[in-house]
Amino acid sequence: MLTSTDFSGLFNERFFRNFFPIPATDKRPLGFLTPDFQLPDITNGTLVKLSDSRDKQPVLLLFTRIFTEKQYCPFCFPHIKAMNENYEQFKNRNIEVLMIASTDERQSQIVVKDLGLKMPLLSDPSCRIFRTYQVGQALGAPLPAQFVLDKEGKLRYRHLFSFLDYNASVEKLLEQYNSGNG
């Protein structure tokens, strides 16, 4: 469960690897074929390969910031809750939502249970995919970002973290698919 005083597990190798700030730098042009990856889906107990969705359905990549199973980013926690509550809106439009966190599999299993996640939660404790997508990092974890991909896997919209605009809202993300980007 979410607590604000339990910092056990926070200071791990991932924390120190991601401690120093690196700004989000992804500048891939719209229409760019996004990099493929394969990660474990903690929610369903399967391996997810991004390219398996190509030519089948659009994909929304939600890079989120969870420090440990007990410590959530204050900017990302409300976004995770809102995305989970509105997951069916994406599924009803045949959009695959893949949330990616840097928590390990054990921590991610606790997150799935505590938050009652319906959408897939992919575990990337090495932060390899976060780095591939150049989302940046600060204070022990990668920064949040959202990438709207069409069914061919091409980038149609990106939202990178800034202190003025942390995460793209559910409405903004759905709008991207309604405007023909998905």
Stockholm file with secondary structure:
# STOCKHOLM 1.0

chainA/1-182         MLTSTDFSGLFNERFFRNFFPIPATDKRPLGFLTPDFQLPDITNGTLVKLSDSRDKQPVLLLFTRIFTEKQYCPFCFPHIKAMNENYEQFKNRNIEVLMIASTDERQSQIVVKDLGLKMPLLSDPSCRIFRTYQVGQALGAPLPAQFVLDKEGKLRYRHLFSFLDYNASVEKLLEQYNSGNG
#=GR chainA/1-182 SS CCCSSCCTTCSSHHHHHTCSCBCCCCCCCTTCBCCCCEEEETTTTEEEEGGGGTTTCCEEEEECCEEETTEECTTHHHHHHHHHHTHHHHHTTTCEEEEEESSCHHHHHHHHHHHTCCSCEEECTTCHHHHHTTCCEETTEECCEEEEECTTSBEEEEEECCSSCCSCCHHHHHHHHHTTCC
#=GC SS_cons         CCCSSCCTTCSSHHHHHTCSCBCCCCCCCTTCBCCCCEEEETTTTEEEEGGGGTTTCCEEEEECCEEETTEECTTHHHHHHHHHHTHHHHHTTTCEEEEEESSCHHHHHHHHHHHTCCSCEEECTTCHHHHHTTCCEETTEECCEEEEECTTSBEEEEEECCSSCCSCCHHHHHHHHHTTCC
//
